[in-house]
Amino acid sequence: MSKPPLPESAVTMLEKANPAVIATLRSDGQPVSTATWYLWDDGRVLINMDEGRKRLDHIRSDQRVSLTVLDGDDWYNHVTLIGHVAETHDDETLADIDRLSQHYTGRPYPQRDRGRVSAWIEVDRWHGWGGFKDSSQAGG
């Protein structure tokens, strides 16, 4: 696995509204993965959750996460970001979920009656596959 920064080609892919799956850890250590929206922002990743999501409990008890992003044009090309949640905050004005929704759908987030929580992921390591494979990674 490689340490940041990521190559420009991977950053270009991460800046798009691609399918992604986040993995968190339950209190018993069992990993749980969930599809999610994400936003790459200057080397960090923004995610946003409904205040009632179990994933939020997982993050609050263990900040370690991984996010796998699939290139929407060719799923063989993908990048996994391994890191930790460095910051969480209530998204009281829904500005962060609106940013994510605009990125993915072109519209503000439609559900306005539930609390939202934002989390910023800092990348500790990463690995890629397909066109994003790091030359120091083992073949396979």
C-alpha positions as CSV (number, residue, x, y, z in Angstrom):
1,M,0.0,0.0,0.0
2,S,1.1,3.5,-0.7
3,K,0.9,6.7,1.3
4,P,-0.6,9.9,0.0
5,P,-0.4,11.9,-2.1
6,L,-2.3,9.9,-4.8
7,P,-1.3,10.1,-8.4
8,E,-3.1,12.8,-10.5
9,S,-5.0,10.1,-12.5
10,A,-6.5,8.7,-9.3
11,V,-7.4,12.1,-8.0
12,T,-9.2,12.9,-11.3
13,M,-11.2,9.7,-10.9
14,L,-12.0,10.5,-7.2
15,E,-13.3,13.9,-8.1
16,K,-16.1,12.4,-10.1
17,A,-19.4,11.1,-8.7
18,N,-18.5,7.4,-8.7
19,P,-20.0,4.5,-6.9
20,A,-18.4,3.9,-3.5
21,V,-18.5,1.6,-0.5
22,I,-17.4,2.5,3.0
23,A,-16.4,-0.1,5.6
24,T,-16.6,0.7,9.3
25,L,-16.1,-1.5,12.3
26,R,-18.8,-2.6,14.8
27,S,-18.0,-2.6,18.5
28,D,-17.2,-6.3,18.3
29,G,-14.6,-5.7,15.5
30,Q,-16.8,-7.1,12.7
31,P,-16.5,-5.0,9.5
32,V,-19.6,-3.6,7.9
33,S,-19.7,-2.2,4.4
34,T,-22.3,0.2,3.0
35,A,-22.7,2.0,-0.3
36,T,-22.3,5.7,0.1
37,W,-21.9,9.1,-1.5
38,Y,-18.5,10.7,-1.0
39,L,-16.8,13.9,-2.1
40,W,-13.1,14.2,-2.6
41,D,-11.9,17.6,-1.3
42,D,-8.2,18.5,-1.4
43,G,-6.9,15.1,-0.2
44,R,-9.7,14.4,2.3
45,V,-13.1,12.8,1.9
46,L,-16.5,14.1,3.0
47,I,-19.3,11.7,3.8
48,N,-22.6,12.5,5.4
49,M,-25.1,10.3,7.3
50,D,-28.6,10.4,8.7
51,E,-28.4,11.0,12.4
52,G,-30.0,7.5,13.0
53,R,-27.5,5.5,10.9
54,K,-25.7,2.6,12.7
55,R,-22.6,3.5,10.7
56,L,-22.4,6.7,12.7
57,D,-22.3,4.7,16.0
58,H,-19.5,2.6,14.4
59,I,-17.5,5.7,13.5
60,R,-17.9,7.3,16.9
61,S,-16.5,4.2,18.6
62,D,-13.7,3.3,16.1
63,Q,-12.6,6.0,13.7
64,R,-10.9,3.5,11.3
65,V,-12.6,3.3,7.9
66,S,-11.9,2.3,4.3
67,L,-13.6,3.7,1.2
68,T,-13.5,1.9,-2.1
69,V,-14.3,4.0,-5.1
70,L,-15.1,2.3,-8.4
71,D,-14.4,4.2,-11.6
72,G,-17.9,4.6,-13.0
73,D,-16.6,4.2,-16.6
74,D,-14.6,1.0,-15.8
75,W,-15.2,-0.8,-12.5
76,Y,-12.0,-2.8,-13.0
77,N,-10.3,0.5,-12.1
78,H,-10.8,1.3,-8.5
79,V,-9.0,3.0,-5.5
80,T,-9.3,2.0,-1.9
81,L,-8.6,4.7,0.7
82,I,-7.7,3.5,4.1
83,G,-7.9,6.1,6.9
84,H,-9.7,7.5,9.8
85,V,-12.5,9.9,10.6
86,A,-10.7,13.0,11.8
87,E,-13.7,15.1,12.3
88,T,-17.5,14.8,12.7
89,H,-20.0,17.6,13.0
90,D,-23.8,18.1,12.8
91,D,-24.8,19.3,9.4
92,E,-27.4,21.7,10.8
93,T,-28.0,23.7,7.6
94,L,-27.8,20.6,5.4
95,A,-25.0,22.3,3.4
96,D,-22.8,19.2,3.3
97,I,-25.5,16.8,2.3
98,D,-26.6,19.3,-0.3
99,R,-23.0,19.4,-1.7
100,L,-23.0,15.7,-2.0
101,S,-26.5,15.6,-3.5
102,Q,-25.5,18.3,-6.1
103,H,-22.4,16.3,-6.9
104,Y,-24.4,13.0,-7.5
105,T,-27.8,14.2,-8.7
106,G,-27.5,17.9,-9.6
107,R,-30.1,18.8,-7.1
108,P,-30.3,19.7,-3.3
109,Y,-31.0,16.8,-1.0
110,P,-34.7,16.2,-1.0
111,Q,-35.3,15.0,2.6
112,R,-35.2,18.1,4.9
113,D,-36.8,16.8,8.1
114,R,-34.0,14.6,9.5
115,G,-30.7,15.5,11.2
116,R,-27.5,14.9,9.3
117,V,-24.0,14.4,10.5
118,S,-20.9,15.0,8.3
119,A,-17.6,13.2,8.7
120,W,-14.2,14.0,7.2
121,I,-11.9,11.1,6.4
122,E,-8.2,11.6,6.3
123,V,-6.3,9.1,4.1
124,D,-3.5,7.2,5.8
125,R,-2.8,4.7,3.0
126,W,-4.3,3.8,-0.4
127,H,-4.1,1.1,-3.0
128,G,-5.5,0.9,-6.5
129,W,-6.3,-1.6,-9.2
130,G,-6.5,-1.5,-12.9
131,G,-5.2,1.8,-14.2
132,F,-4.6,3.0,-10.7
133,K,-2.3,0.2,-9.6
134,D,0.8,1.4,-7.8
135,S,4.0,0.0,-9.3
136,S,5.1,-1.0,-5.7
137,Q,2.0,-3.3,-5.2
138,A,2.2,-7.0,-5.8
139,G,0.8,-8.4,-9.0
140,G,-2.2,-10.6,-9.1
